[in-house]
Amino acid sequence: MEACHPPQKFNVTSYGVLTVAIITVEVFVGMWINAFIVCVLCIAWVKKKTLNSNEKILLLLGCSRFWYLCIVWIYKFLSFIYPNYLYVQSILQLAVFFQAFFNHCNLWFSASLCGFYCIKIANFRNSFFSYLKVKIDRMVPRLLLGSGILALAVSIVAYDIADKPHCNRNATRQGNLGTANIKMDEHFFPSFFLAGFEYAASFLVVIFAAVFLLFSLWRHKRTMQTNSMKDLSMDAHIRAMKSIFSFLVVYSINFVCLVLNMVYVTKKANQLTFLILVFQYIFPGLHSLILVFSNPKLEKALLKILPLERSVKRKVCMS
């Protein structure tokens, strides 16, 4: 392989070490949680020989997040510690390609999951909504395929322009990707426009699905209170509402971080860009953890392998 410039020494800063250390903790925790989801679903797949629509989305979501976090860690480690390796022909392009692909798969799969929950759980007297409720299981494979195609479109554009701002004299003299003088010219517009469109579209899907689902659950909870139905059913609805609201808050923070990352991608590293990185890489693990505790099968499997199981059993016995 040919490099864009000859090897040069690089002084690792305290900012770079701190950033890599924090990202490492976030990434490996997130990878463990998503690997756990994938393993549990694969074991269930082997036993049952099939997966329902919800499990299919969760399986692909866990896989995309696992590989996204893995590639993100490699990319950030190289960019802060060994930036010269990213100037080797095709390495930077491939890193950007796979990072963009799995990131957008993550966004669209999570949006599809939220939309699926809304259609399956929510109850509205509407002919189109009733039609979707009947057909949603057949539509899931197409939704997942469409999500992959949209993610692939962004990653192809990102691959095409990945090396253009970096393989120049100004950037190579810096020796640091974070301080390269990159101009927002016509080369970046297709990638930024397409990525921004997908960020906004997936975010709108999540917002509408979560709001509709919260409204439906809240209305159903009020009906149960009026009819004095069982407390267990009431608790289940309240728990579902808390999970959806938590996801909505976490997804909103992630959306803001994605937009800010696009705005400050050409800026020098500072406290704001550091916070953006920290919050951005918390999302894949944090949301997956919310999904684990909102899914009885995954929660039961997690409690079995954690020391918390004994303490939980003791509390149940004492109560």
N, C-alpha and C positions, 0 to 999 in steps of 0.2 A: 504493500500500500504506500501511496505517496502522501506526505503531510503537506499542509498548506504553508508551513514555515519550518525552519530548522528548530531542533529542540533548544529550549532555553530554561534557565532556572526560574523557579517560582517560589516566592516567600508566602507560606501559609499564614494568614492573619488570624487573630483571636476570633474575629467575627466569623470567619470561615469554619474554624474548629467548633465554635459554639453552635453554629447553624447545622453543621453535619451531625453533631452529637444529638441535638434535639430532634432533627428529622429522622435519625436512626432509631431513636426510641419510638417515635410515632409510627414509623413505617413498619417496624417489626411487630409491634402490638397489633397494628391493623392487619398485617399479613397473617398473624396467628389467628385472629378472629375470623377472617375470611376463609382461611384454610380449614378451620374447624367447620364452618358452614358447608363448604364443599365436601369435606369428608363424610359428614353426617348424611348429606343428601345422596352422595354416591353409594354409601352403605345401604340406605333405604332403597335406592334404585336397583341395586343388585338383589336385595331381598324380595322386593315387590315386582321386579321386572318392568316397572313403569313409574312415571312421575306425573303428578297432576300439574296444571298450568302454573300455579303458584310456586311450586318447587322448581319447575323449569326456569322461571325468571330468577329465582333466588340462586340457583346453581350457576347460571351465566353471570349474574351480578357478582357473586363471590369470586368466580374465576377472573373476571375483568379487573376487579379491585385488587386481587392478589398480584397479578402481573403488572398492573399500573404502579402499585407501590414498589414492587421489585425494581422496575425500570427507573422510576423516579429516584430511588435511593442511589442506584448506579450512576445516573446522570448527575445528580447533585454532588455525589462524592467526587466524581471526576472533575466537575466544573470548579469546585472549591479547592481540592487537594492536588489533582493532577490534570490541570486544564489542557496541557499540550496534547493529551491523548484524544481530546475531542476535535482537534484539528486534522487528525488522520482522515484521509478520504473515506467517506461513507459511514464512519462511526457516528459522527454528529447527526447526519441525516437519518440513519436508522434509529438512533435514540429518540430523536424528535418525532419520527413517524410512529413508533410503537407507543410513545408516551401520549401523543395526541389521540391515537386510535383507542387505547384502553381507557383514557380519560373520558372521551365522548361516549364510548360504550357504557361506562359506569353511569354517566348522567342519564342516558336514554333508558337503560335498563331499570334504574331507580324510578324514573318517571313512569315507565310502563308498569312497574310494580304498584306504584301509587294509583295509577289509573285503573289497574285491574282490581285492586281492593275496593275502590270507589264503586265500580260497576257491580261487583259481586255482593258487597255488603249493603250499600246504600239502597234505600227503597223510595222511589219516586213514581208517581202515577203519570207516566209519559210513555207513549207508544214507542218512540225511538229508544228510550232508555231500556224499556222492556225487551226490545229487539237486541240491543247490545248485551243485555244480561244473558240471553239465550245463546248468542253467537260468540261470546267473548272467548270461550275455550278454544274454538276453532281459529280465532283471530290472533291468538298469542304467538304461534310460530311466525306469522307474517309480521307482527309487530317487532319481534326479535330480529328477524331478517332485515326489516327496514331500518332498525336502530343500527345494525352492523354496517349497512350501506352508507348511512349518513355519517357515521364515525369514520368510515374508510375514505369518504370524500374529503373530509377535513384533513386527515392524515396524509393523503396524497399531495394536497396543496402545501402542507407544512413540510413534507419531504423535499418538494421541489425548490423551496426557498430557504431551506435550513442553513445551507453553507454560504449564501450570498453575502450577508453582512459581516461574516466572520473572517473569510479568506481575503482580507485586504491589509494593506500596510499599517493603517492606523490601529486595527484590532490586534494584529500580531505583535506590534510593539508593546501593547499594554500587557499582554500575557495573562489577561483575566477577562473572561467572558462577561462578568458582571459590570465591568467598566468600559466596555467597548463602545465607541461612539457610533450608534446605529440610528439612522434616519428613517422616519416613517414615510417611505416613498411608495411608489406604485407596486413594488415587489411584495410589500406586506399587506396591501389592501385586500386581495382576495382571501388570504388566510384569516385575517382579522375579521373581515365581514362575515365569512362563513362560520367561523368559530363563535362570533358574537350572536349570530342568528340562532345557532343551535343552543347556546347557553340560554338565550331568552325564550326560545320555543319550549325547551324541556322544563324551564322554570315555570312558565305559564301553565303547562300541563300539570305539574305538581301542585301549584297554587289552586287551580280550579278543582282538581280532584280532591285535595285535602279539605278545602272549604265545603264542598258538597257533602263529603263524607262526614265531616264534623257536624254539619247542620242536620244530616239524616240521623246520626247517632244521638245528638242532643234532643231532637224531636221524639225519637223512640224512647229515650230515657224519661222524658216528661210524661209520655203515655203510660209507661210502666209505673211511675210514681202515682199517677192518677188512679190507675187500676189496682194499686197495692200489690204488685207482683213480687216474685221472690227477690231477695237481696243479692243472691249469687249472680243472677242475670244482670242486675243493675251494676254490680261491681265489675263485671266483664265489659260492659259498655263504657263505664268510666275509665277503665284501664285502656281500652282501645282508643278513647278520645285523647288520653294523655300521651299515648305512643304517637298518634298522628300529629298532635300539636308539637311534640318534641322534634319529630322528623321535619315538620314545617319550619321550625326555628333554625335547626341545624342546616337544612337545605338553603334557607335564605342567607345565612351567614356564608355558606360556601359559594353561593351565587355572587355575593358582593366581593368576596375574595378573588373569584375568577375574573370579574370585570376589572377590579383594581390591578390584578396581575397583568392584564392586557394594557392598561393605561401606563403602568410603571415598568414595563418590560425593558424599556430603553434607559431607565434611570439608574444612577449609582445606588449601591446597597446602602440602606439606612434603616432606621427603626421601623418605619412603616412597611417597607418591603420584607423585613424580618417577621413582623407580625402576620403579614399576608401569608408567608410560607408556613408559619406555625399553624394558623387556622385552616389553611387549605389542605394540609396533609393529615389533620385530625379527622376530617369528614369521613373518609372511607372506612375507618375503623369504628368511629363513634356511631355512625348510622347503622353499620352492620351489627353493632352491639345492641342497638335499639331493636333491630329486627329479631335478634336472638331472643330477647326477653319478651317480645310480643308474639313469639311462636312457641306454643307449648312443647312441641317435639324438640326443637333446638334448645329451649331452656332446660328441659329435663336432661338432655344429653350433656349440657354444659355443667349442670349441678353435679352430675355423676363423676366428672373428672376434676372438680374443684374441691378444695378442703372445706368450702362453705357448706357442703352437703350435710356434714355432721351437725354444724351449728343450727342449720335450718330445721333438721329433724328434731333437735332438742327443743327448739322453740315451739314446734308443732305439738310435741308430746306434753310440754309444760302447759300449753294453752288448752 
